[in-house]
Amino acid sequence: MIVGLERADDAGVYKIADDLAIVQTVDFFTPIVDDPYQFGQIAAANALSDVYAMGGVPKTAMNLVAFPIKQMDISVLRRVLEGGLDKMREAGVVLIGGHSVEDRELKYGLSVTGFIHPERLLTKKNLIPGDQLILTKPIGTGIINTAIKAGLVDEKTVDRVTRLMASLNKDAAEVMHQYPVHACTDITGFGLLGHVAEMVEGSRCGVLIFAEKLPIIPETLQYASMGLIPGGAYRNREFREGMIEISPSVDRLVQSLLFDPQTSGGLLIGVGKNHAGELLAKLKERGMDTAAIVGEAISEPKGKIIVKA
């Protein structure tokens, strides 16, 4: 066992040969969009993301399904599974089985197995002072999804954010593999600072976040100003506030985004300063137009996060 229960990371890793280890993860959740096919795509992309974050390549998957068969037509489940399968095909992943149960609420996700060379494994806690932190997707999906549930989001924005959540981190991972990356994680339910906290907790460095550099879904601040902030954002902040110092000059609405729980968010990549600019340029060449350097690993204070405007 290379990575197991002894530390919080994105997936477990088990070495089976000198040049091969398997990466294993599982994730599923309730619908966050109305369209069953799109929900299947988002749930699959989200589950696959943990393998990419570890530096691995996903290879096989199994469906995990909970379905209210007495209350919902089976055609809904069919579309969910079609969405997931199409996303797996896009990732080059083979569906090899799964399991379903009857439940009061629809849930869907995947158990995923990937491959990695043991010496190319990436974990959260290997940042080196001076490393630049590159975020590959904009943040704000939790607030946007809350606004969608309130019926306040126009169709064009819904479509754009849905496509963002359904997009794989495959291209970002392929670019990342070309550089000597030190650490990586994906940004999901704990929000940006929650996942940064996992990178620095108990480590030899802290992190400085540049609030003005954050890529943000454009409509997010508008909805945040209306109070459409998910409960998870407040819980995330409360849980990690002891290790975070936010400058008073950071806008209050931007502060809420720092803790906003994301669905199928981007990768947060830690790489040396001499490689960061080129890596970022390559990400943009592959279509990640909003990718940005959002922070830097610092030697002091260790285990702390400083956010500056």
C-alpha positions as CSV (number, residue, x, y, z in Angstrom):
1,M,0.0,0.0,0.0
2,I,1.5,3.4,-1.1
3,V,-1.5,5.6,-0.2
4,G,-4.2,4.4,2.1
5,L,-6.3,5.4,5.1
6,E,-3.4,6.8,7.0
7,R,-3.8,10.1,5.2
8,A,-6.5,12.0,3.4
9,D,-5.8,12.0,-0.3
10,D,-7.8,11.8,-3.5
11,A,-7.5,8.1,-4.0
12,G,-5.9,4.9,-2.7
13,V,-2.8,3.6,-4.4
14,Y,-1.5,0.0,-4.3
15,K,1.8,-1.1,-5.8
16,I,1.6,-4.4,-7.7
17,A,5.0,-4.2,-9.6
18,D,8.1,-2.0,-9.7
19,D,6.7,-0.2,-12.6
20,L,2.9,-0.4,-11.9
21,A,0.5,0.6,-9.2
22,I,-3.3,0.8,-9.2
23,V,-5.3,3.9,-8.2
24,Q,-8.7,3.3,-6.7
25,T,-11.5,5.7,-5.8
26,V,-15.3,5.9,-5.5
27,D,-17.7,8.8,-5.6
28,F,-21.5,9.3,-6.2
29,F,-24.1,11.9,-5.3
30,T,-27.7,13.1,-5.9
31,P,-28.7,15.1,-9.0
32,I,-27.5,18.7,-9.3
33,V,-29.1,19.4,-12.7
34,D,-32.5,18.5,-14.0
35,D,-31.4,16.7,-17.2
36,P,-30.6,13.0,-16.4
37,Y,-28.1,12.6,-19.2
38,Q,-26.1,15.7,-18.1
39,F,-26.3,14.5,-14.5
40,G,-24.7,11.2,-15.6
41,Q,-21.9,13.0,-17.4
42,I,-21.2,15.3,-14.4
43,A,-21.2,12.4,-11.9
44,A,-18.8,10.3,-14.1
45,A,-16.4,13.2,-14.7
46,N,-16.4,13.9,-10.9
47,A,-15.5,10.3,-10.0
48,L,-12.8,10.1,-12.7
49,S,-11.2,13.3,-11.5
50,D,-9.6,11.7,-8.4
51,V,-7.5,9.4,-10.5
52,Y,-6.3,12.3,-12.6
53,A,-5.4,14.3,-9.5
54,M,-3.1,11.4,-8.3
55,G,-1.3,11.5,-11.6
56,G,-2.9,8.3,-12.8
57,V,-4.8,7.2,-15.9
58,P,-8.3,5.8,-15.3
59,K,-8.9,2.4,-16.9
60,T,-12.0,0.7,-15.6
61,A,-15.1,1.7,-13.8
62,M,-18.2,0.2,-12.1
63,N,-21.6,2.0,-11.9
64,L,-23.1,2.8,-8.5
65,V,-26.8,3.4,-8.6
66,A,-29.6,4.1,-6.2
67,F,-33.0,4.5,-7.9
68,P,-36.6,5.1,-6.8
69,I,-38.2,2.6,-9.2
70,K,-41.7,3.1,-7.8
71,Q,-41.6,6.9,-8.2
72,M,-39.5,7.5,-11.3
73,D,-39.7,6.1,-14.8
74,I,-36.9,3.7,-15.8
75,S,-36.2,5.9,-18.8
76,V,-34.6,8.4,-16.4
77,L,-32.1,5.9,-15.2
78,R,-31.4,4.8,-18.7
79,R,-30.4,8.4,-19.6
80,V,-28.3,8.8,-16.5
81,L,-26.3,5.7,-17.4
82,E,-26.0,6.8,-21.0
83,G,-24.5,10.1,-19.9
84,G,-22.0,8.3,-17.6
85,L,-21.1,5.8,-20.3
86,D,-20.4,8.4,-22.9
87,K,-18.2,10.3,-20.5
88,M,-16.3,7.1,-19.7
89,R,-15.8,6.5,-23.4
90,E,-14.4,10.0,-23.8
91,A,-11.9,9.2,-21.0
92,G,-10.9,5.9,-22.6
93,V,-12.4,4.0,-19.6
94,V,-14.1,0.6,-19.8
95,L,-17.3,-0.1,-17.8
96,I,-17.0,-3.6,-16.3
97,G,-20.0,-3.8,-14.1
98,G,-21.8,-2.1,-11.2
99,H,-24.4,-2.4,-8.5
100,S,-27.9,-0.9,-8.0
101,V,-30.3,-0.6,-5.1
102,E,-33.8,0.7,-4.7
103,D,-33.8,4.0,-2.8
104,R,-36.1,7.0,-2.2
105,E,-33.7,9.3,-4.0
106,L,-31.7,9.0,-7.2
107,K,-28.0,8.7,-6.7
108,Y,-25.3,7.9,-9.3
109,G,-21.5,7.6,-9.5
110,L,-18.6,5.3,-10.2
111,S,-16.0,3.2,-8.6
112,V,-12.9,3.8,-10.7
113,T,-9.5,2.0,-11.1
114,G,-6.6,3.6,-12.8
115,F,-2.9,2.8,-13.5
116,I,0.2,4.8,-12.5
117,H,4.0,4.3,-12.3
118,P,4.8,4.3,-8.6
119,E,7.5,6.9,-9.1
120,R,5.1,9.3,-10.9
121,L,2.5,9.3,-8.1
122,L,1.2,12.7,-7.1
123,T,-0.2,13.4,-3.6
124,K,-1.5,16.5,-1.9
125,K,1.3,17.0,0.6
126,N,4.5,17.4,-1.3
127,L,4.5,21.2,-2.0
128,I,7.9,22.9,-1.9
129,P,8.3,26.6,-0.9
130,G,8.3,28.6,-4.1
131,D,5.9,26.3,-5.9
132,Q,3.2,28.0,-7.9
133,L,-0.4,26.8,-7.6
134,I,-2.3,26.6,-10.9
135,L,-6.0,26.2,-11.0
136,T,-7.4,24.7,-14.2
137,K,-11.2,25.5,-13.8
138,P,-13.0,28.6,-12.5
139,I,-14.8,28.3,-9.2
140,G,-18.4,29.1,-8.3
141,T,-20.4,26.0,-9.2
142,G,-21.9,25.6,-5.7
143,I,-23.3,29.1,-5.8
144,I,-24.5,28.8,-9.4
145,N,-26.2,25.5,-8.6
146,T,-28.0,27.1,-5.6
147,A,-29.2,29.8,-7.9
148,I,-30.4,27.2,-10.4
149,K,-32.5,25.5,-7.8
150,A,-34.0,28.9,-7.0
151,G,-35.0,29.3,-10.7
152,L,-32.9,32.4,-11.2
153,V,-30.3,31.3,-13.8
154,D,-30.9,31.8,-17.5
155,E,-30.7,28.8,-19.8
156,K,-27.4,29.9,-21.5
157,T,-25.6,30.1,-18.1
158,V,-27.1,26.7,-17.0
159,D,-25.7,25.1,-20.2
160,R,-22.3,26.7,-19.8
161,V,-21.9,25.7,-16.2
162,T,-23.2,22.2,-16.9
163,R,-20.6,21.7,-19.6
164,L,-17.9,23.0,-17.2
165,M,-18.8,20.5,-14.6
166,A,-19.1,17.7,-17.1
167,S,-15.7,18.4,-18.6
168,L,-12.9,15.9,-17.8
169,N,-9.7,16.8,-16.2
170,K,-8.0,14.5,-18.7
171,D,-6.4,17.2,-20.8
172,A,-5.1,19.0,-17.7
173,A,-3.6,15.8,-16.4
174,E,-1.9,15.0,-19.8
175,V,-0.3,18.5,-19.8
176,M,0.7,18.1,-16.1
177,H,2.5,14.9,-16.9
178,Q,5.0,16.8,-19.1
179,Y,6.4,18.8,-16.1
180,P,8.0,18.0,-12.7
181,V,4.8,18.6,-10.7
182,H,5.3,18.2,-7.0
183,A,1.7,18.0,-5.7
184,C,-1.9,18.0,-7.0
185,T,-5.5,17.7,-5.9
186,D,-8.9,18.4,-7.4
187,I,-11.3,21.0,-6.1
188,T,-14.6,19.5,-5.0
189,G,-16.9,19.6,-2.0
190,F,-14.5,21.3,0.5
191,G,-14.1,24.3,-1.7
192,L,-10.8,25.9,-2.8
193,L,-9.4,26.7,0.6
194,G,-10.6,23.4,2.1
195,H,-8.6,21.5,-0.4
196,V,-5.6,23.9,-0.1
197,A,-5.8,23.2,3.7
198,E,-5.4,19.5,3.0
199,M,-2.2,20.3,1.1
200,V,-0.6,22.3,3.8
201,E,-1.9,20.6,7.0
202,G,1.1,19.1,8.7
203,S,3.4,20.0,5.8
204,R,6.7,21.9,5.6
205,C,5.1,25.0,4.1
206,G,2.1,27.3,4.0
207,V,0.3,28.8,1.0
208,L,-0.3,32.4,-0.1
209,I,-3.5,32.8,-2.2
210,F,-3.9,35.7,-4.6
211,A,-7.6,36.6,-4.4
212,E,-7.5,38.9,-7.5
213,K,-6.1,36.1,-9.6
214,L,-8.9,33.6,-9.0
215,P,-10.8,32.5,-12.1
216,I,-14.5,32.9,-11.2
217,I,-17.6,32.0,-13.1
218,P,-18.8,35.5,-14.2
219,E,-22.3,35.3,-12.7
220,T,-21.3,34.0,-9.4
221,L,-20.7,37.2,-7.5
222,Q,-24.1,38.5,-8.6
223,Y,-25.8,35.5,-7.0
224,A,-23.6,35.6,-4.0
225,S,-24.7,39.2,-3.4
226,M,-28.3,37.9,-3.3
227,G,-27.4,35.5,-0.5
228,L,-27.5,32.4,-2.7
229,I,-24.6,30.7,-0.9
230,P,-24.9,27.0,-0.1
231,G,-24.8,25.8,3.5
232,G,-21.7,23.8,2.7
233,A,-19.7,27.0,2.2
234,Y,-20.4,28.1,5.7
235,R,-19.5,24.6,7.1
236,N,-16.3,24.6,5.1
237,R,-15.3,28.0,6.4
238,E,-16.1,27.1,10.0
239,F,-14.1,23.8,9.8
240,R,-10.9,25.5,8.5
241,E,-11.0,29.0,9.7
242,G,-8.3,28.4,12.4
243,M,-5.6,27.9,9.8
244,I,-6.7,30.6,7.4
245,E,-5.9,34.4,7.5
246,I,-7.8,36.5,5.0
247,S,-6.8,40.1,4.4
248,P,-9.6,42.6,5.2
249,S,-9.1,44.0,1.7
250,V,-10.4,40.8,0.1
251,D,-14.0,41.4,-1.0
252,R,-16.6,39.8,1.2
253,L,-18.3,38.1,-1.8
254,V,-14.9,36.7,-3.0
255,Q,-14.4,35.3,0.5
256,S,-17.5,33.3,0.2
257,L,-16.2,31.9,-3.1
258,L,-13.1,30.6,-1.4
259,F,-15.2,28.1,0.5
260,D,-17.9,27.4,-2.1
261,P,-18.3,23.6,-2.5
262,Q,-17.5,22.6,-6.1
263,T,-18.8,19.8,-8.2
264,S,-16.3,18.3,-10.6
265,G,-13.9,21.2,-10.2
266,G,-10.5,21.6,-11.7
267,L,-7.1,20.4,-10.7
268,L,-4.9,22.5,-8.4
269,I,-1.3,21.8,-9.5
270,G,1.8,22.7,-7.5
271,V,4.9,23.2,-9.7
272,G,8.2,25.0,-9.5
273,K,8.3,28.6,-10.5
274,N,10.6,27.9,-13.5
275,H,8.0,25.6,-15.0
276,A,4.8,27.3,-14.0
277,G,4.5,29.8,-16.9
278,E,5.1,27.2,-19.6
279,L,2.7,24.7,-18.0
280,L,0.0,27.4,-17.8
281,A,0.5,28.3,-21.4
282,K,0.1,24.6,-22.4
283,L,-3.1,24.4,-20.5
284,K,-4.5,27.4,-22.3
285,E,-3.4,25.9,-25.6
286,R,-5.5,22.8,-24.7
287,G,-8.6,25.0,-24.2
288,M,-8.4,25.8,-20.5
289,D,-8.7,29.6,-21.1
290,T,-9.4,30.5,-17.5
291,A,-6.6,28.5,-16.0
292,A,-4.5,30.7,-13.7
293,I,-1.7,30.9,-11.2
294,V,-3.7,31.5,-8.0
295,G,-1.2,31.0,-5.3
296,E,2.3,30.1,-4.1
297,A,3.8,27.8,-1.5
298,I,5.6,29.7,1.2
299,S,8.1,28.6,3.9
300,E,6.4,30.5,6.7
301,P,3.9,30.3,8.3
302,K,3.9,26.5,8.0
303,G,0.5,24.8,7.8
304,K,-1.3,28.1,7.3
305,I,-3.1,29.8,4.4
306,I,-2.8,33.5,3.8
307,V,-5.3,35.2,1.4
308,K,-4.4,38.6,0.0
309,A,-6.2,40.9,-2.4
